[in-house]
Amino acid sequence: MATEVLMPKLGLTMTEGTIEEWKFKEGDTVKKGDILFSVATDKLTNDVECEEDGTLLKILLPEGETAPCKSVIAWIGAAGEAVPDAAGAAAPAAPAPVAAAPAAPAPAAAPAAAGQKTVIVVGGGPGGYVAAIRAAQLGAKVTLVEREHIGGTCLNIGCIPTKCLLHSAELVSEIKEQGADIGVKVSGVEVDFPQVIAHKNAISKQLTQGVAGLLKQNKVARVDGEASFTGPKTLSVKKSDGSVEEMTADAIIVATGSVNAQPPIPGLKENPNCIDSTGALSLEKLPKSMVVIGGGVIGLELACAYAAFGTKITVVEALDHMLPMLDGDLTKIGVAHMKKMGMEFNLECPVQAVEASPVGAKVVCKNKAGETVSFEAEKVLVAIGRKANTASLNLEAAGLANDRGRIIVNDKMETSVPGVYAIGDCVFGKAQLAHTASAMGEVAAENIMGIPAVYDEKTNPTCVYMEPEAASVGLTEEQCKAKGIDYKVGKFPLVANGKSLIINGGEGLVKIIADAKYEEVLGMHIIGPRATDLIAEGALALRLEATVDELISTIHSHPTVSESVRECALNVQKRAIHIKN
C-alpha cells in the first residue's frame, strides 16, 4: 500500500514549508535514509530523509511551492502502484520517467505593480541579500543579481567556514590543554581533517540554501549573472546561460563585496603552494607547516585553527605590531596565548620574495636589522587584506565617485549618482565586516523606500576569532590619547570570574574606556571566552550613550562571563568587588 510523504514540522514555530528541491524524480527508486527533498522554513533550509524503501510514485507539491506542515506532498510505494487522488480515490501512478526534456527557462520576474518601486541589488552576500529582503518587506519589486554564490564570501568562503574550522580547533585545544585537569581523559586526539572540511561545507550549504529560501519567500527575483554599468542607472547583465539582458530600476544597490588582495611579491603567483584564505579553507590534507604573511584578522584566525590541528605556524608581518584595530592590552594577551600554542612571530619583517623549496615554498624576508632571513613551509598563506570587488562593474560608465575602486558613499549609503547606493566591503572607508554590510543594506533599503535611516559606525563591533577570541567597540585607549580625550579606564581580569575559570582557566580581560567627567562609555574591549557575544552589551551602551553607573545598576546573572562587564564598570570607579582596585 502506498505511503504518504508529509510536509515535516521541524520546529515549534514552523507552520508551513517550501520545497526547495526534490532529489529524485517520479518513478525513481528510493531507499530509507536517502535525502528525499529539501524544505525551506522561515529561517533555514533542511534536508529531509526518506523513511522507507520504495518508488517515488507521485509528487504533489512542486519545487518552489508551499504547503502546511503535516500535509501530503508525495507518495511512495511499489512500482506501478496506484495512489489516491485528491478526492481519495485510487489513481494510477505516474509511469517511470523517460529521458527528461530540456528544462524550461525560468519565468521572468513579474512586472511591478503600478506605483511600485523597482530595486536591483548587485551581489548576494550578507549585505546584498539583507538589502533585497528589507526592500521587499517594504513593498519594492526586487531583483537580485549574483554571479557566483548566494551568501557571498561570508557564508561560502569567509566568516562561516572559518568559524567552523575554529570550532573544531577549539575542541581539540580544550581536550589537549584542559582535559586531564577537568577529569576528561582521552588516549589521544586525532584530527580527521577531511571531516573537518566536510562539516564546514555542510554548514555553509545549509545556510546558503536557507538564504535562497528566504529570498523566494520574500518574492525576490533572482538572476544568475554578472552585472556592469552601461550608464548612471542602467546595467548590462551577462547571464549564466550566456545571454545578455539590459536592466534598469528606480534604485540600484551595489553590494559586490571584496576579494583577497595579492601583493606584488616576486615568485608568489608562480608557486602553487602559496594560497589565500579561500585556498586555506579548501585544503584536502593538513599541512605540517605553514608561513602566514600578514598579522591581521584573517591570517591570525586561520593560523590559530591550523596551529590547534598541529600545523607548525610562522607569522611574518611588515609592521611592528599586529591587530591594529584592537586595544593594545587585548593584543598583548592574544599574542602571548598564540605563542603558547607554538606559533612564531616575526615583526618588522617585510617579505622580499617567494622561492621554490623541496618542502613547498621559501619565504625570503628582510628583518628589522636589515638581514635577509627565510622561512620554509609546505604552504604559504597570503593574508594581507582584501580589496573592493568592483573591477568588472565599469564604475566610470555610471559616473560613480570612487577611490581606487572603493565606492564613496554618505551615511545614507547614497553614492554620487542619485538612485544608486553602495554597501559593504566595496565602499570606501568603512569596516569590511559581514555585519557592517548587513547594517548598511537595511539603511540603503529603508532610504530607497522613504524611511530615513543612517549608518552609525561607532556602534559597530570588531570581532577576532583567534584563541582566545577578542572583540572591541568604540574608542581604544590609544585612540583616546591621540585625540586628547580626558578618560578613565576600568579593567577586570577574567581570572577573577568563575565562569571564565571553568571555561579556559580565566585567561582574558574586560576593559572599559569612559569619559572622565560624565563617565559615559566610550569603548569596551574584551578578550576571553564568549568575547564576541559579550561585546553586544558594549555596542548597546554606545548606542544609548550609557554611563558606567547604568552598567553597574544593571543586574548581571551569575555565574556568567557577562558578570565581568559589570565588575569592569565598577573598577572604573575603583569599587570592584572581586579584585583589588
N, C-alpha and C positions, 0 to 999 in steps of 0.2 A: 504494500500500500504506500502511495506517495506521501512524503513527509513535508510539512510546511517549513519554510525558512522565514523567520520573523525578523523584523527590524529590532535590533537589540536595544536594551536600556542600559547605557554604560555609566550612568551616574544618577544621583538622586534628583538633579535638576534637569536632566535630559527628558524632553517630551517628544522630540522628533529627530530624525536624522536624514542626511542627504547622501545618496550613493555617489561616491567619488569614482569608483572603478569596479567593474566586475572582472575578476581574474580569470574566469572561464566563460565559454560561450554555451548557449543552449545545445544539448546533445553531448557535451564533454563529460568524460568520466572524472569523478572527484573522489577523493579519499578523506577520511576523518583526519583532521589536523591540517589539511590544506588551507591556505588563505583563500577564502571564497570571494570576499569583496572588501572594499574599504569604505567606511562611512564617516562623514564629517558631522561633528557635533557643533555646539556653539563655540567651542574653543579649539579642539584638536581633531585630527583625522586618525581613526583607529582601524587596524586590520582585524577582520572577523574570520575565525576559523570555521571550516565545515565540521558538522557534528556527526556525520555518518558517511559511509561509503555509498556510492550510487552514481546515478546520471543526473546532471542538471537538466531537468525536464523543461522547465518554463521559468523565465524571468519576467516578473510582473512590474517591477519598478526599474525603469531605465536609468542609466547614468545621468547625474545632474538633477534627478527628481527627488522630492522629499516626501516622507511618509511618517505617520505617528509611530511611536515605539509600540512593539508587540503586534503590529500589522503584518499581514502576509506579503512577502516581497518576492518569493520564488518557491519552486517545488523541486524536491529531489526524490528519486525513486529508481525503479528498474527501467532499463532502456525500453522505450515504446509504451510505457505505462501511461494510462490516461490520468489527467489531473482535473480537479474541479474547476468549472468556470466561475465567473463572478456570481452566478446565481446558485452555485453549489453543485450543479450537475457535472458529471464527468465529461471531460473533453479530451480529444486525442492530444498527446504530447507533440511538441514540435519535432519534425524529423531531424535526424542528425545533420549538422550543417555541411554544406558543400563548400567549395572554395569561396572565400569571402570576396565580395565585391569591393572595389575601391571605396574607401571611406568618403563620405560626402563632406564637402568643405564646411567648416564651422559657420553657422549663420552670422551675418553681420550684426553688429550691435544695433538694437532698436533705436530709431531716431528719437531725439529729445522731444519731450512734450513742449507745447507752446509756452514760452517764457522760462523754460527750464535751462539753467546754466549748464554748459558743457565744459568739462575739465579733462585734460590729458596729463597723465603722470608718466614721466620717462624714468623708469627704474623701479624695480620691485623689491628693494631691500627694506630694512626697518623704517626708513623714512618714507619711501615711496608707497609701500602698501598701507601704512598708517594714514598717510595723507589721502590716499584713494578711498579708504573706508570712511574716514571722517567726512570727506566731501560728499560721499554717497549718503551718509547718515543725514546730512543737512539738505539733501534734495537734489544734488547735482547728478547729471548724467556723466559717468566717469569711465574713461578708457585708460587702462594701464598698459604701457609698452615696456616689455622686458626682453632683452636679447639673449639671456642665459638662464639664470636660476631665480625663481621666486624665492624671496627671503634674503637675496643678496649675499654679500660677503659674510655678514654676521651669522646667519643660520647655516650656511654651506661650508665656508672655509675660514671662519673667523671666531667670533665670540663663543658660539655654542660648541663647535668642535674642540676648541682649545680647553674649554671648561670640562668637557668630557675626559680629555686626557689628564687634566689636572686633578679631577676627582679620583680617577684610577690611581694616579700618583700619590695622592693624599692618603688613600687607604694603605698603599704599600709602605709609606713613611710611618704611619701610625703603628702598623704591626711591627715594623722593624725597630722603631725608636721607643715605643711605649708598651708594646705587647706584654713583654715579660714583667714590667713594672706594675701593670694593672691586672695581672693574673691571666693574660691571654697568651698561652704558649703555643707556638707552631714550630714544626720541624724545619720549615723553610718556606720562603715566599718566592713563588715563581710567577714571572710576568709573561702571560700569554699575549704577546704584542699584537698578532693578527686579530685576536678577540677584542683587544682594546680599540683597535681601529674599526672593527665591525660594530661594536657598541656605539662608537662615535657616529658612524654612518647611519645607524638605525634611529638615533635620537634626531639627527638632522632631518632625515626623511620624514619622521613623524611630524615635526614642527613645520616643515615646508608644505607638507600635504594639508596641515591644519590651516595655514595661511591661505592656500589655494581655496579651501572650503569656505573660509570667511569672505574672500573676495566674491565667490559665487553667491553666497547668502546675501551680500550687500549689493548684488547686481552690478558689480564692476566688470565691464567688458575687458577681456584680456587679449592683447596682440603680442605674439611671439615675434620679435624682430628688433632691428637696430634703427634708432631714430637719429636724424641730423636736421639741423635747421636749414631752411631754404629762404627764410625771411624772418621778420620780427616775431610773428606768431604762426608760422607755417612750418610743418615738419614733413620730411620725406622718410618713410619707414620701409626699410628693406626687410620683408618678412622671411620667416624661416623656410618657406616654400620657394623662395627666390623672387616672388612678385614684389612690386613696389607700390606703395599707396601714399598719396599726399593727404595730410591730415591737418586740421586746424580746429581751434576751440576758443571759447570765451577766455579761458585761462590755461596756462601750461605750467606744470611744476617739474623742474629738473631735479632729479634725485638719483644721479648716476654713481654716487659714492666715490670710492678711491681704489687705487691699485698699489701693489708693492712698488716702492721706489728702488731702483737698482743703480748703485753708484758706478762711476766710470773707472773701475779698478782693473788694471791690466790683467788678463788671464781669467777674469771672473766668469764671463759668458762662455768661455771655451771649456770650462771644467764641468763635467756632468755631475760631480759630487757637490757642487755649490747649489744650494736650494734656498727658496724663500719660504715664508710661513705656510703657503699652500702646499709646497713640497714636503715640509716637515709634518704636515697633517696627513700625508698620503704615503708615508714610508711603509714598505711591506716587511722590513726587517729592522730590528732595533740596532742602531749603530753602537759600536763600542766607544767611540769618541766623537766629539763634535766641537768645532770652534764656532762661537756665536759672535758675529760682527754687529755691534750695537748694544748699548746698555739701556735701552728703553723698555717700554712696557711689553711689546710683542716678543722681543728677544729674551727677556728675563722670565716671562711666563712660560714659554716653551723650554727654556733652559731648566727651570725648576722641574717641569714634568719629566724631561728626559734624564735629569740627574737622579730623580727618585727611582726611575726604572733601571738605573745602573750605568747610564752613559757617562763617560768622563767629559765634563764640560769646561771649556776655556772661553772666557769672555774677553773681547778686545774692544775698547772704547776710545775714541779720539779725544773726548773731553776729560776733565779732571774729576768728574762726578757722574753718577748715574741717576736716573729717575728725577730729572729736574723739576717735574710737576709736583713732587711730594715735598712736604715739610722735611727739613734736614734730619730731625730726630727719628722720623719713620725710616728714612733711607738707611741710617746707621744700623738700626735694628734688623732691617731686611737683609742688608749685605752681610752682616755678621752671621745670620742664620744660613744664608746661602753658602758662605764659606764653610760652615759646619757640615753642610751637605757634600762637601768636597769640590765645590766649584772654585775655579781660579779666575781672578780678575786682573786685567792689565789696563790701567787707565793712562790717559795721555799717550796712547799707543796707536796712532793712525795707521791704517793698512796701506801698504805701498803696492802690493801685487799679490796675485794668487798663482801658484805654480803647481805643476803636476807632482804627484808623490805616489810611491808604491802603496802607501796607506790609503790614500784617497785624494787629499789636497794639502798643500802647504800654504799657509797664510804668512806673508812677509810683512813685517811692521817696522816702524821706527819708534823706539821708546823715548821717554822724556829726556833721557841723557843723550839722545841723538844716535844711539847704537841701533844697528839692524838686528832684529830678533825675528824668529819664525816659530810657528806652531803648526804641527801636523795633526790631521784627524781624518776619520772616514768621511765625515760630512761637514760642510761649512754652511751655517745658517746665516743668511744676509737679512738683517732686521734693522734697517736704518730709517724706518718710517714709511709713510705712504703719501702718494700724490693724487690730486684730483683726477678722476676718470672722465675727462671731458674732451680728449683728443679727437674723438670721432664726431663730436656734436656740431662742429662748424659754428662756433660761437660768434665768429665775425659776421656771418650771414644774418644772424639775429640782432647784431649790434649790442651784445651783452658785454658790459664792462667787466673785466676780469684782471686778475694778477697772476700771470703765468698759468692760465687755465683754471684758476680758482675764482669762481663767480662772486662778485661783490654784491652784497645784499644789505638791507637795513634790518631793524629789529622786527619788522613785519614779514620778513623773508622776501620782500619785493626786490627785483633786480632793477637795472637801469631802463628796462623796457616795460612799459605798462602792460599788465596782464600776464607777465612771465615772472615766476617765482623760482627760487632755488633753495634747496635744503640739504643738510647732512654734510658728508665729507667733501663734497665738491664745492663748498662755499669757502670764502676767504676769511681767515682769522678766527675760526671757531674750533672747539674741541672736536676731534674726529672720533666720536663715540656713537654707538648704536642708539643709546637713549637720547643723545643730542639730536640725532636725525629724527627720531620719533616725535620729540617735543616740537621741533621745527615743522614737521609735517602737519601736526594739528594746528599750529599757528597759521601756516600758509592756507590750509583748507578753510579755516574759520574766516580769515580775512577775505578770501575769494567769495565766500558766501555771505558777506556783510556783517560778520561778527568781529568786532575789534579785538585783536589779540597781539601780544608781543612776546618775543623770546627773551627770557631773563637768564643770562649766563651765570649770574652769581649763585644761583641755587643748583647748579649743575655739578654733581659729584664726579670725581675721578676715582676709578677703582682699578687696582692692580692685583691680579690673582696669582701672585707669587707665594712662596712659603716664608712666613705667614702672610696671608692676604692683607692688603692695605687699602685705605680709602681716605679721600680728602675732599673737603668742600670749603669754599671761601678762601680767605687770605691765609697764607703761611706766615710764620714768624719772620722769615727772610723778606717777604713782601711788605710786611708792616714796617720793618726797619727801613727799607728802601723808600717807602712813601712818607716816612716821618710821622707815622701814626703813633699816638700815645696809647699803649695797650697793656693788658695784663695777660698772664699765662697760667693755666691750670694743667697739671699733669697727674695721671693716675696709672701707675704700673699695673699690668694685669696679673702679676704675681700675687697681688693682694685681692684678687677676685676669685671666689670659689669655683665658679663655672669654668673660668679660663684655666685654672689649675687642673681641673678634671680633663679638659679637652686637650690641652697641649703643654701642660706644665707651667702655665702662666707667662708664656713668652709674649710680650707685646706692650702697647702703651695707648692710652687715650690722651689727647691734648686738645685743649680749647683755648682759642685766642679771643679776648674780649676787649671792647673799648674801655679805656681806663676810667672815664668819667661816669658813664651810664651803665657800664658792664653789658652792653649789647653784644651778642655773639657775632664775631667777625669771621671765625673759621673754626672748623672741627677736623681733627686728623686722628685716624685710628689705624693701628697695625696689630693684628692678632686674630683670634678666632671670630668669625662672623662679622669682620670689619665691613665688608661690602654690603651687608644687610643693615648694620647699625648706623651707617652714615646717613640713612634717610632721615634720622632724627635731627642731624645737623643741618641737612638741606631744608627741612621744615622750619627749624629755628631761624635760619637766614631769611626764608620767605616771609615769616611772620615778624621779623625784626625782634625776635625774642631776647630777653635778658638772661643772664646767669641765674637770677632769682627765680625766673619762670621754669627753667630746667630743674632747679633744686626743688621747687614746690610740686613738681610732677612726680608722683609715686611710681617707682620702677619695681617690677616684680623680682622676687628672689626665689631660688638662685638663678641668675641670668648674667650673661656678659653685659647686657644693657645697663645693669646697675653701675657699671664703671663710668658711664657717661655722667650720671648724677654725681658720683664721687669726684669726678674730674671738675665738674662745675663747682662743687663745694671747695675744692682745692684752689680755685681762682680766688676765693675769699679766705683762703688759708684756714678752712674749718672742715676739711675732710675727716671722716670718722675712722676709716680703716687704714690710713697711712699717717706718717709723721708729716705735718705741714711745714 
